[in-house]
Amino acid sequence: MKKALAAGVSLLVLLLGGVGTALALLATAGAAEADHVSVNDVPEAYRSWLVRAASGCHDPGMTPALLAAQLFEESGFRTDVRSPAGAEGPAQFKPGTWATWGRDDDHSGSASPYEVGDAVMAQGRLMCSLLGQARASGIADDPRRLALAGYNAGWAAVEGSRGVPPFGETQRYVADIMGNLGRFGGPGLTWEITGGGTGPDAARRAATQVGVPYSYGGGSPAGPSLGHCDGEGGFRAGQCLADATVGWDCSALVQYAYWPIRQLPRTAADQYSATADHPVAQADLRTGDLLFWRHSDGHIYHVALYLGDGRMISAPKTGDVVKETSIADMPAADFAGATRP
């Protein structure tokens, strides 16, 4: 029903005129969905606590799915677990760590690592802190991977290794959790990507990179990579971040999403030129269509993949991460059009 509503609003606006107005109303049609987060395949007792814990952290890498995949790895959602090393409960807190992060979040009268609400909220607080340390560290890796490694092996081990420590247990721990994100709801999209075909498949592929840092000039069909700084980008507050950041810029993410089914060129301008012979009207937008923005001189400076209901996924700018946002977050006056690869 939401998709039909968005399409109907778009058609009405096109009849009345105005691309900028169309984009604004498309975004409004999806506003109710924008704050919704979901998590799948978890026991009911955990569901609301996972959403609450994730929403309490402002880091874009924090999602209910990340916490769920971590709990599955730690305890399989069992509450009565105690490891030989003394880690307790579903989130496997040792007493010393629990003393720092544990609270009586479920208002039962005591803070217990064996109670679902207390454990999940403490897990969320610790992971949020670790994500913050990961982003501030300058280590060239996905902050989620670094935070997970810190949870398992301690942040000192991550800093000492300048990445995920070369411990077999920690390496498996991080790989298992990142590999299970899709099972528990994906890596953070509020818009469910449904259907098959090239466009939806490309959007799903892009969605696997949510939370990965933006890196100007970074990324290729093989995956995220170090970027570079030049006269056009890569700097933040006068500091070059791109040459020390493994990640994506906007066009590399789009190229990766469609590869190898559709081998798009590398830059946003070239992608626009390569697909301009297949323009798409606002009323006809489908999942995976490309959205382009340009400066007043005509230069295409940004590309994103359409998700539906006024939502898109893209790598926005230096200092940010790959994420889902509203189309209305971009300047309506700069919108150059949409194409279908």
VOBA-1610 file (N, C-alpha, C; in pm, whole numbers, padded with zeros to 5 digits, always signed):
BEGIN
Met+00082-00120+00000Met+00000+00000+00000Met+00086+00125+00000Lys+00199+00124+00075Lys+00285+00241+00079Lys+00343+00272-00058Lys+00382+00166-00132Lys+00440+00188-00265Lys+00335+00250-00358Ala+00212+00199-00348Ala+00107+00253-00433Ala+00079+00399-00399Leu+00078+00431-00270Leu+00057+00569-00227Leu+00166+00659-00281Ala+00292+00618-00268Ala+00402+00701-00315Ala+00392+00726-00464Ala+00358+00621-00540Ala+00346+00637-00685Ala+00232+00732-00719Gly+00118+00718-00646Gly+00005+00805-00673Gly+00036+00950-00643Val+00103+00975-00532Val+00143+01112-00498Val+00235+01168-00604Ser+00329+01085-00651Ser+00425+01131-00751Ser+00355+01171-00880Leu+00257+01089-00923Leu+00188+01116-01047Leu+00109+01246-01036Leu+00041+01265-00922Leu-00035+01387-00903Leu+00055+01509-00910Val+00170+01501-00845Val+00261+01615-00843Val+00316+01643-00982Leu+00344+01538-01057Leu+00394+01560-01193Leu+00290+01630-01279Leu+00163+01594-01259Leu+00058+01660-01335Leu+00049+01808-01299Leu+00074+01838-01171Leu+00070+01977-01126Leu+00197+02051-01159Gly+00310+01973-01176Gly+00436+02032-01215Gly+00531+02048-01099Gly+00665+02038-01131Gly+00767+02069-01031Gly+00838+01949-00978Val+00962+01927-01024Val+01042+01815-00973Val+01070+01832-00826Gly+01106+01954-00784Gly+01137+01976-00643Gly+01019+01943-00554Thr+00897+01986-00595Thr+00778+01956-00517Thr+00752+01807-00514Ala+00776+01741-00627Ala+00756+01596-00632Ala+00846+01525-00533Leu+00972+01567-00529Leu+01065+01505-00435Leu+01021+01529-00292Ala+00976+01648-00263Ala+00934+01681-00127Ala+00815+01596-00084Leu+00716+01581-00174Leu+00598+01503-00138Leu+00628+01355-00132Leu+00718+01309-00218Leu+00761+01170-00208Leu+00821+01142-00072Ala+00904+01233-00025Ala+00966+01216+00106Ala+00862+01221+00216Thr+00762+01311+00203Thr+00657+01321+00303Thr+00577+01193+00309Ala+00552+01131+00192Ala+00476+01007+00190Ala+00545+00900+00271Gly+00678+00907+00279Gly+00751+00805+00353Gly+00790+00848+00492Ala+00744+00964+00537Ala+00791+01017+00665Ala+00755+00927+00781Ala+00636+00865+00775Ala+00596+00779+00884Ala+00686+00659+00897Glu+00746+00617+00787Glu+00834+00501+00788Glu+00974+00537+00830Ala+01012+00665+00823Ala+01151+00703+00839Ala+01207+00668+00975Asp+01123+00674+01081Asp+01172+00647+01214Asp+01154+00501+01255His+01103+00418+01165His+01076+00278+01197His+01202+00195+01181Val+01228+00111+01280Val+01338+00015+01269Val+01281-00122+01296Ser+01338-00224+01238Ser+01285-00359+01254Ser+01397-00457+01277Val+01359-00571+01330Val+01454-00679+01351Val+01378-00809+01332Asn+01440-00905+01267Asn+01373-01029+01232Asn+01439-01148+01301Asp+01361-01258+01312Asp+01415-01388+01353Asp+01477-01386+01492Val+01417-01312+01585Val+01466-01311+01723Val+01349-01346+01816Pro+01378-01401+01934Pro+01269-01427+02030Pro+01196-01299+02066Glu+01066-01310+02085Glu+00984-01192+02110Glu+01032-01111+02231Ala+01083-01178+02331Ala+01129-01110+02452Ala+01242-01011+02424Tyr+01313-01031+02314Tyr+01427-00946+02281Tyr+01391-00830+02189Arg+01281-00843+02116Arg+01256-00752+02004Arg+01252-00604+02045Ser+01169-00570+02141Ser+01157-00429+02177Ser+01284-00376+02241Trp+01355-00460+02315Trp+01479-00415+02378Trp+01588-00389+02274Leu+01593-00469+02170Leu+01691-00447+02064Leu+01666-00314+01993Val+01540-00285+01964Val+01506-00158+01899Val+01539-00042+01991Arg+01507-00057+02119Arg+01534+00050+02215Arg+01683+00074+02232Ala+01759-00034+02242Ala+01904-00019+02260Ala+01968+00047+02139Ala+01926+00008+02020Ala+01983+00067+01898Ala+01945+00213+01884Ser+01821+00247+01917Ser+01775+00386+01900Ser+01839+00479+02002Gly+01894+00424+02109Gly+01960+00506+02209Gly+02101+00547+02171Cys+02149+00496+02058Cys+02285+00528+02010Cys+02274+00606+01880His+02345+00717+01869His+02335+00801+01750His+02433+00759+01641Asp+02515+00657+01665Asp+02608+00612+01561Asp+02531+00539+01451Pro+02553+00574+01323Pro+02477+00511+01214Pro+02505+00362+01198Gly+02614+00313+01255Gly+02644+00171+01245Gly+02564+00085+01340Met+02501+00148+01439Met+02426+00073+01540Met+02285+00044+01489Thr+02251-00083+01480Thr+02118-00125+01436Thr+02071-00241+01522Pro+01939-00264+01530Pro+01890-00381+01601Pro+01948-00511+01545Ala+01967-00516+01413Ala+02021-00637+01351Ala+02164-00666+01397Leu+02245-00561+01412Leu+02382-00581+01459Leu+02382-00639+01600Leu+02300-00583+01688Leu+02293-00634+01824Leu+02236-00775+01828Ala+02136-00804+01744Ala+02077-00938+01740Ala+02179-01041+01693Ala+02252-01009+01587Ala+02353-01102+01536Ala+02461-01126+01641Gln+02493-01024+01717Gln+02594-01038+01822Gln+02542-01127+01936Leu+02417-01107+01976Leu+02359-01192+02080Leu+02351-01338+02036Phe+02317-01358+01910Phe+02311-01495+01858Phe+02448-01562+01867Glu+02553-01485+01837Glu+02688-01538+01845Glu+02730-01561+01991Glu+02692-01472+02079Glu+02734-01482+02219Glu+02664-01595+02293Ser+02532-01609+02270Ser+02455-01701+02355Ser+02344-01776+02286Gly+02320-01747+02157Gly+02205-01808+02092Gly+02074-01764+02154Phe+02073-01642+02217Phe+01957-01584+02283Phe+01916-01659+02410Arg+02005-01741+02463Arg+01978-01807+02591Arg+02010-01711+02706Thr+01931-01717+02810Thr+01953-01627+02924Thr+02032-01692+03036Asp+02046-01823+03035Asp+02106-01894+03147Asp+02251-01933+03122Val+02318-01861+03033Val+02453-01900+02991Val+02558-01840+03085Arg+02653-01923+03122Arg+02772-01875+03196Arg+02893-01948+03138Ser+02987-01874+03082Ser+03102-01934+03016Ser+03206-01978+03119Pro+03298-02067+03078Pro+03407-02107+03169Pro+03490-01989+03217Ala+03492-01880+03137Ala+03569-01761+03175Ala+03491-01669+03268Gly+03366-01706+03298Gly+03287-01626+03391Gly+03198-01522+03326Ala+03183-01523+03194Ala+03092-01430+03125Ala+02949-01479+03143Glu+02859-01386+03172Glu+02725-01423+03214Glu+02616-01366+03124Gly+02510-01444+03108Gly+02389-01398+03044Gly+02394-01394+02893Pro+02285-01347+02831Pro+02275-01350+02684Pro+02380-01265+02614Ala+02426-01156+02678Ala+02528-01070+02616Ala+02668-01101+02668Gln+02680-01200+02756Gln+02808-01251+02803Gln+02898-01143+02863Phe+02848-01082+02970Phe+02927-00982+03043Phe+03004-01047+03155Lys+03131-01013+03166Lys+03207-01049+03285Lys+03174-00950+03397Pro+03187-00992+03522Pro+03146-00905+03633Pro+03208-00766+03630Gly+03336-00755+03597Gly+03400-00624+03596Gly+03342-00532+03491Thr+03314-00587+03373Thr+03254-00507+03265Thr+03109-00473+03297Trp+03038-00569+03356Trp+02900-00544+03393Trp+02889-00431+03496Ala+02984-00423+03585Ala+02982-00317+03686Ala+02984-00179+03622Thr+03045-00169+03503Thr+03052-00041+03432Thr+02926-00013+03352Trp+02874-00111+03282Trp+02768-00089+03183Trp+02629-00135+03226Gly+02621-00222+03328Gly+02492-00277+03368Gly+02407-00181+03449Arg+02277-00176+03419Arg+02180-00096+03494Arg+02049-00174+03505Asp+01963-00129+03592Asp+01831-00192+03607Asp+01734-00131+03505Asp+01758-00161+03378Asp+01678-00101+03271Asp+01535-00153+03268Asp+01513-00274+03315Asp+01376-00328+03313Asp+01301-00299+03443His+01365-00225+03533His+01303-00181+03660His+01250-00299+03741Ser+01329-00405+03744Ser+01290-00523+03822Ser+01333-00511+03968Gly+01414-00414+03998Gly+01466-00398+04133Gly+01612-00432+04147Ser+01669-00491+04040Ser+01812-00523+04041Ser+01864-00524+03898Ala+01993-00494+03884Ala+02057-00499+03753Ala+02123-00635+03738Ser+02076-00713+03641Ser+02126-00850+03626Ser+02165-00878+03482Pro+02286-00935+03457Pro+02325-00971+03321Pro+02244-01087+03265Tyr+02161-01151+03350Tyr+02078-01263+03306Tyr+01938-01218+03263Glu+01903-01093+03288Glu+01773-01042+03248Glu+01784-00977+03111Val+01692-01012+03022Val+01701-00970+02882Val+01713-00819+02867Gly+01624-00743+02929Gly+01627-00599+02914Gly+01756-00537+02963Asp+01800-00578+03082Asp+01924-00523+03138Asp+02043-00559+03051Ala+02047-00684+03004Ala+02161-00731+02925Ala+02169-00659+02790Val+02056-00648+02721Val+02057-00587+02587Val+02090-00439+02595Met+02035-00369+02692Met+02064-00226+02704Met+02211-00203+02738Ala+02267-00287+02825Ala+02410-00275+02856Ala+02495-00307+02734Gln+02456-00408+02660Gln+02525-00441+02535Gln+02523-00322+02440Gly+02406-00257+02427Gly+02394-00142+02339Gly+02483-00027+02383Arg+02488+00000+02514Arg+02573+00109+02562Arg+02721+00081+02534Leu+02764-00043+02561Leu+02904-00077+02537Leu+02937-00071+02389Met+02850-00126+02304Met+02876-00123+02160Met+02876+00019+02106Cys+02788+00104+02158Cys+02785+00244+02113Cys+02917+00312+02147Ser+02968+00287+02267Ser+03096+00344+02306Ser+03208+00293+02217Leu+03207+00164+02186Leu+03311+00106+02101Leu+03303+00159+01958Leu+03183+00178+01908Leu+03169+00237+01774Leu+03228+00378+01770Gly+03205+00454+01876Gly+03263+00587+01883Gly+03415+00582+01885Gln+03471+00490+01962Gln+03616+00474+01964Gln+03669+00431+01828Ala+03595+00344+01762Ala+03638+00296+01631Ala+03645+00410+01530Arg+03544+00496+01531Arg+03542+00607+01434Arg+03649+00710+01464Ala+03679+00727+01593Ala+03781+00825+01631Ala+03923+00772+01615Ser+03937+00642+01597Ser+04070+00580+01597Ser+04150+00606+01470Gly+04080+00632+01358Gly+04149+00647+01231Gly+04192+00515+01169Ile+04153+00402+01231Ile+04188+00271+01176Ile+04105+00246+01051Ala+04170+00205+00944Ala+04105+00188+00814Ala+04030+00056+00807Asp+03912+00052+00869Asp+03828-00067+00866Asp+03686-00024+00900Asp+03590-00112+00874Asp+03451-00086+00907Asp+03440-00069+01059Pro+03386+00045+01108Pro+03375+00065+01252Pro+03298-00045+01324Arg+03202-00107+01256Arg+03127-00216+01318Arg+03218-00335+01347Arg+03305-00367+01253Arg+03398-00477+01273Arg+03493-00448+01389Leu+03541-00324+01395Leu+03633-00287+01501Leu+03563-00291+01637Ala+03438-00241+01643Ala+03364-00243+01769Ala+03340-00386+01816Leu+03302-00472+01725Leu+03280-00613+01760Leu+03409-00677+01811Ala+03519-00647+01745Ala+03647-00701+01790Ala+03681-00649+01930Gly+03649-00521+01956Gly+03673-00465+02087Gly+03588-00531+02194Tyr+03465-00565+02160Tyr+03375-00633+02254Tyr+03430-00770+02289Asn+03487-00838+02192Asn+03536-00974+02212Asn+03674-00979+02275Ala+03764-00894+02227Ala+03904-00904+02269Ala+03952-00787+02353Gly+03870-00683+02364Gly+03911-00562+02435Gly+03964-00458+02338Trp+03932-00331+02365Trp+03973-00226+02272Trp+04124-00211+02263Ala+04196-00240+02370Ala+04342-00229+02368Ala+04401-00322+02263Ala+04341-00440+02245Ala+04390-00534+02145Ala+04365-00481+02004Val+04253-00414+01985Val+04222-00355+01854Val+04321-00244+01823Glu+04344-00156+01918Glu+04440-00049+01896Glu+04580-00102+01873Gly+04617-00204+01948Gly+04751-00260+01933Gly+04773-00324+01797Ser+04667-00381+01741Ser+04676-00445+01609Ser+04643-00351+01495Arg+04590-00232+01529Arg+04541-00136+01429Arg+04439-00202+01337Gly+04351-00279+01398Gly+04247-00349+01324Gly+04197-00466+01406Val+04122-00553+01343Val+04074-00674+01411Val+04196-00758+01449Pro+04214-00789+01577Pro+04334-00864+01618Pro+04343-01000+01549Pro+04462-01050+01528Pro+04480-01178+01457Pro+04459-01298+01547Phe+04355-01293+01630Phe+04320-01405+01715Phe+04212-01486+01645Gly+04229-01616+01639Gly+04132-01699+01568Gly+03991-01679+01617Glu+03972-01676+01749Glu+03838-01660+01805Glu+03778-01526+01765Thr+03856-01419+01774Thr+03805-01286+01741Thr+03775-01273+01592Gln+03862-01327+01509Gln+03839-01322+01365Gln+03708-01394+01330Arg+03686-01511+01388Arg+03562-01585+01361Arg+03440-01511+01415Tyr+03456-01454+01533Tyr+03347-01380+01599Tyr+03299-01266+01510Val+03391-01186+01462Val+03355-01072+01378Val+03294-01119+01246Ala+03355-01218+01183Ala+03305-01267+01053Ala+03165-01327+01067Asp+03142-01403+01174Asp+03011-01466+01192Asp+02902-01361+01211Ile+02929-01260+01293Ile+02827-01158+01320Ile+02798-01076+01196Met+02901-01030+01128Met+02878-00952+01006Met+02806-01035+00901Gly+02835-01164+00895Gly+02769-01251+00799Gly+02624-01278+00831Asn+02582-01257+00956Asn+02445-01283+00997Asn+02356-01160+00999Leu+02409-01044+00958Leu+02328-00922+00962Leu+02199-00936+00882Gly+02209-00994+00763Gly+02092-01010+00678Gly+01985-01095+00742Arg+02025-01198+00815Arg+01928-01287+00880Arg+01842-01212+00981Phe+01902-01119+01050Phe+01831-01051+01158Phe+01775-00915+01119Gly+01768-00888+00991Gly+01699-00767+00948Gly+01780-00677+00860Gly+01900-00717+00822Gly+01981-00635+00735Gly+02057-00531+00814Pro+02148-00459+00750Pro+02236-00368+00821Pro+02185-00227+00841Gly+02052-00212+00859Gly+02007-00081+00900Gly+01905-00012+00813Leu+01860-00072+00704Leu+01761-00006+00620Leu+01624-00010+00687Thr+01552+00100+00685Thr+01415+00101+00735Thr+01318+00059+00624Trp+01362+00071+00498Trp+01275+00036+00385Trp+01307-00106+00342Glu+01205-00193+00341Glu+01226-00332+00302Glu+01240-00342+00150Ile+01349-00402+00105Ile+01372-00420-00039Ile+01311-00553-00079Thr+01208-00547-00161Thr+01139-00667-00203Thr+01152-00684-00354Gly+01113-00802-00401Gly+01111-00828-00544Gly+01246-00874-00597Gly+01243-00920-00720Gly+01364-00966-00785Gly+01395-00883-00907Gly+01507-00912-00970Gly+01548-00839-01088Gly+01671-00755-01059Thr+01722-00693-01162Thr+01849-00621-01154Thr+01844-00507-01053Gly+01738-00425-01055Gly+01730-00310-00967Gly+01725-00348-00819Pro+01628-00431-00778Pro+01624-00473-00637Pro+01750-00547-00592Asp+01806-00628-00682Asp+01930-00699-00645Asp+02044-00600-00621Ala+02051-00494-00704Ala+02155-00393-00686Ala+02134-00318-00555Ala+02009-00286-00523Ala+01981-00215-00398Ala+02018-00301-00277Arg+01988-00431-00286Arg+02025-00519-00175Arg+02176-00530-00160Arg+02247-00532-00272Arg+02393-00538-00266Arg+02449-00410-00204Ala+02393-00296-00240Ala+02437-00170-00179Ala+02407-00169-00030Ala+02294-00227+00008Ala+02253-00226+00149Ala+02349-00303+00238Thr+02423-00397+00183Thr+02521-00470+00265Thr+02634-00379+00310Gln+02645-00260+00253Gln+02754-00169+00286Gln+02711-00055+00379Val+02588-00059+00428Val+02542+00045+00520Val+02633+00051+00642Gly+02675+00171+00677Gly+02763+00190+00791Gly+02910+00196+00755Val+02946+00155+00633Val+03086+00163+00589Val+03118+00311+00562Pro+03235+00358+00601Pro+03265+00501+00587Pro+03268+00549+00443Tyr+03236+00679+00426Tyr+03258+00745+00299Tyr+03407+00770+00282Ser+03458+00744+00164Ser+03599+00773+00134Ser+03606+00825-00009Tyr+03640+00952-00024Tyr+03646+01014-00156Tyr+03746+00939-00244Gly+03698+00891-00360Gly+03783+00814-00449Gly+03796+00668-00411Gly+03730+00628-00302Gly+03741+00490-00255Gly+03636+00399-00314Gly+03670+00271-00323Gly+03576+00169-00367Gly+03595+00129-00512Ser+03559+00004-00538Ser+03569-00052-00673Ser+03473-00171-00680Pro+03459-00235-00795Pro+03374-00354-00801Pro+03417-00464-00705Ala+03541-00460-00658Ala+03591-00562-00566Ala+03553-00533-00422Gly+03513-00408-00391Gly+03476-00375-00254Gly+03530-00240-00212Pro+03512-00203-00083Pro+03562-00075-00035Pro+03714-00071-00037Ser+03771+00050-00049Ser+03916+00063-00053Ser+03955+00202-00005Leu+04084+00223+00015Leu+04133+00355+00050Leu+04101+00454-00060Gly+04070+00577-00022Gly+04045+00682-00119Gly+04166+00771-00134His+04142+00893-00179His+04251+00990-00195His+04195+01131-00183Cys+04281+01225-00156Cys+04240+01366-00147Cys+04293+01442-00268Asp+04211+01533-00318Asp+04256+01620-00426Asp+04186+01755-00411Gly+04189+01835-00511Gly+04130+01968-00503Gly+03980+01968-00488Glu+03913+01854-00513Glu+03767+01849-00508Glu+03712+01786-00380Gly+03788+01700-00316Gly+03731+01633-00200Gly+03831+01549-00123Gly+03778+01485-00020Gly+03857+01398+00065Gly+03898+01460+00196Phe+03873+01592+00212Phe+03915+01663+00333Phe+03796+01690+00424Arg+03824+01699+00554Arg+03725+01744+00651Arg+03797+01826+00756Ala+03750+01948+00776Ala+03811+02041+00871Ala+03960+02058+00842Gly+03994+02062+00713Gly+04132+02083+00672Gly+04222+01961+00679Gln+04167+01848+00722Gln+04246+01725+00733Gln+04206+01626+00625Cys+04305+01566+00560Cys+04276+01464+00459Cys+04237+01335+00529Leu+04112+01293+00510Leu+04064+01167+00568Leu+04064+01053+00468Ala+04046+01085+00342Ala+04024+00980+00242Ala+04142+00885+00229Asp+04264+00936+00236Asp+04379+00848+00214Asp+04408+00757+00332Ala+04329+00770+00441Ala+04343+00681+00555Ala+04212+00608+00585Thr+04114+00620+00494Thr+03981+00563+00518Thr+03945+00461+00410Val+03917+00339+00453Val+03866+00237+00361Val+03716+00254+00351Gly+03665+00277+00233Gly+03522+00299+00218Gly+03480+00321+00075Trp+03374+00399+00059Trp+03310+00421-00071Trp+03288+00570-00095Asp+03296+00610-00222Asp+03231+00734-00260Asp+03102+00696-00332Cys+03021+00795-00368Cys+02885+00766-00415Cys+02882+00680-00540Ser+02966+00713-00637Ser+02960+00642-00764Ser+03023+00503-00755Ala+03123+00486-00669Ala+03182+00354-00652Ala+03081+00258-00591Leu+03001+00309-00496Leu+02897+00225-00436Leu+02796+00180-00541Val+02755+00271-00628Val+02660+00237-00735Val+02723+00137-00832Gln+02848+00160-00868Gln+02917+00067-00958Gln+02923-00073-00897Tyr+02958-00079-00769Tyr+02964-00208-00697Tyr+02827-00275-00693Ala+02723-00196-00667Ala+02589-00251-00653Ala+02543-00322-00781Tyr+02578-00267-00895Tyr+02531-00324-01023Tyr+02628-00424-01084Trp+02750-00430-01034Trp+02851-00521-01091Trp+02819-00663-01046Pro+02839-00767-01129Pro+02886-00762-01268Pro+02773-00765-01370Ile+02645-00763-01324Ile+02532-00770-01416Ile+02533-00652-01513Arg+02561-00534-01458Arg+02566-00412-01540Arg+02694-00339-01503Gln+02787-00330-01596Gln+02919-00274-01567Gln+02918-00123-01595Leu+02877-00049-01493Leu+02870+00096-01505Leu+03009+00158-01495Pro+03029+00275-01557Pro+03157+00345-01542Pro+03175+00394-01399Arg+03292+00453-01371Arg+03332+00479-01232Arg+03273+00607-01171Thr+03260+00714-01246Thr+03219+00841-01186Thr+03070+00866-01203Ala+03015+00953-01117Ala+02873+00985-01125Ala+02839+01049-01259Ala+02926+01137-01308Ala+02899+01203-01437Ala+02895+01101-01549Asp+02989+01008-01549Asp+02992+00906-01654Asp+02874+00809-01641Gln+02832+00781-01518Gln+02717+00694-01499Gln+02590+00760-01551Tyr+02581+00891-01534Tyr+02465+00963-01586Tyr+02465+00957-01739Ser+02582+00982-01798Ser+02593+00977-01945Ser+02562+00838-01998Ala+02607+00734-01925Ala+02589+00597-01972Ala+02445+00548-01962Thr+02365+00612-01876Thr+02227+00566-01856Thr+02122+00669-01896Ala+02166+00784-01946Ala+02073+00893-01978Ala+01974+00856-02088Asp+02005+00753-02165Asp+01912+00712-02271Asp+01796+00629-02214His+01798+00605-02082His+01686+00537-02016His+01634+00623-01900Pro+01582+00743-01930Pro+01532+00830-01822Pro+01406+00771-01758Val+01384+00807-01632Val+01268+00758-01558Val+01194+00876-01498Ala+01063+00884-01524Ala+00981+00988-01464Ala+00959+00959-01316Gln+00930+01063-01239Gln+00911+01044-01095Gln+00802+00941-01065Ala+00696+00941-01143Ala+00585+00849-01118Ala+00622+00705-01146Asp+00731+00684-01219Asp+00768+00549-01261Asp+00890+00495-01189Leu+00937+00564-01086Leu+01057+00519-01016Leu+01040+00379-00959Arg+01146+00299-00975Arg+01148+00164-00921Arg+01274+00144-00837Thr+01270+00044-00752Thr+01386+00013-00668Thr+01509-00011-00755Gly+01618+00055-00720Gly+01743+00039-00793Gly+01766+00145-00900Asp+01665+00226-00930Asp+01687+00335-01025Asp+01790+00432-00969Leu+01861+00501-01059Leu+01966+00593-01017Leu+01912+00735-01013Leu+01947+00807-00907Leu+01908+00947-00887Leu+02033+01032-00894Phe+02028+01142-00969Phe+02147+01226-00991Phe+02121+01370-00951Trp+02227+01434-00899Trp+02223+01576-00865Trp+02340+01647-00932Arg+02320+01774-00970Arg+02424+01848-01040Arg+02436+01991-00988His+02555+02048-01007His+02577+02188-00974His+02518+02276-01083Ser+02518+02407-01058Ser+02460+02500-01153Ser+02532+02500-01287Asp+02661+02457-01286Asp+02735+02451-01412Asp+02707+02324-01490Gly+02618+02238-01438Gly+02581+02116-01506Gly+02659+01993-01464His+02762+02010-01382His+02844+01896-01340His+02767+01806-01243Ile+02757+01678-01275Ile+02692+01581-01187Ile+02784+01554-01069Tyr+02733+01578-00947Tyr+02819+01563-00830Tyr+02774+01453-00734His+02655+01396-00754His+02611+01291-00661His+02516+01194-00731Val+02526+01066-00690Val+02436+00963-00741Val+02393+00875-00624Ala+02269+00829-00628Ala+02214+00743-00524Ala+02124+00638-00587Leu+02095+00532-00513Leu+02003+00429-00560Leu+01868+00449-00491Tyr+01762+00448-00570Tyr+01627+00465-00516Tyr+01582+00336-00448Leu+01517+00350-00331Leu+01465+00235-00257Leu+01315+00224-00265Gly+01246+00337-00271Gly+01101+00339-00268Gly+01052+00436-00163Asp+00929+00486-00181Asp+00864+00571-00082Asp+00947+00693-00043Gly+01017+00750-00140Gly+01095+00870-00114Gly+01227+00845-00043Arg+01273+00720-00038Arg+01397+00684+00030Arg+01504+00648-00071Met+01630+00663-00031Met+01742+00628-00118Met+01857+00580-00033Ile+01955+00514-00096Ile+02076+00470-00028Ile+02194+00526-00105Ser+02292+00582-00033Ser+02407+00641-00100Ser+02522+00657-00002Ala+02638+00690-00057Ala+02755+00731+00020Ala+02762+00883+00007Pro+02726+00960+00111Pro+02703+01104+00093Pro+02823+01196+00090Lys+02912+01187+00189Lys+03018+01287+00196Lys+03126+01244+00296Thr+03242+01309+00288Thr+03351+01283+00380Thr+03307+01305+00525Gly+03341+01209+00609Gly+03301+01214+00748Gly+03171+01142+00777Asp+03103+01098+00672Asp+02975+01028+00688Asp+02994+00881+00652Val+02884+00807+00644Val+02887+00665+00611Val+02780+00634+00507Val+02790+00518+00445Val+02684+00471+00357Val+02557+00455+00439Lys+02446+00513+00390Lys+02325+00508+00469Lys+02202+00531+00382Glu+02089+00498+00440Glu+01959+00526+00380Glu+01912+00662+00429Thr+01863+00744+00340Thr+01812+00875+00376Thr+01690+00908+00291Ser+01630+01021+00320Ser+01520+01072+00238Ser+01577+01148+00118Ile+01510+01138+00005Ile+01548+01217-00112Ile+01546+01366-00078Ala+01457+01405+00011Ala+01443+01546+00046Ala+01565+01600+00119Asp+01656+01512+00162Asp+01778+01560+00226Asp+01873+01628+00127Met+01853+01601-00002Met+01935+01663-00105Met+01866+01788-00158Pro+01942+01887-00208Pro+01880+02009-00261Pro+01790+01979-00381Ala+01664+02012-00370Ala+01569+01983-00478Ala+01608+02055-00607Ala+01664+02176-00594Ala+01700+02253-00713Ala+01814+02189-00791Asp+01892+02102-00727Asp+02005+02038-00794Asp+01969+01907-00862Phe+01845+01860-00846Phe+01809+01729-00899Phe+01816+01731-01051Ala+01896+01637-01105Ala+01917+01632-01250Ala+01825+01533-01318Gly+01775+01435-01244Gly+01687+01334-01302Gly+01721+01196-01255Ala+01640+01102-01302Ala+01656+00961-01265Ala+01671+00879-01393Thr+01750+00771-01382Thr+01770+00680-01495Thr+01760+00536-01447Arg+01745+00446-01541Arg+01739+00303-01509Arg+01848+00229-01584Pro+01948+00177-01515Pro+02060+00107-01583Pro+02011-00012-01663
//
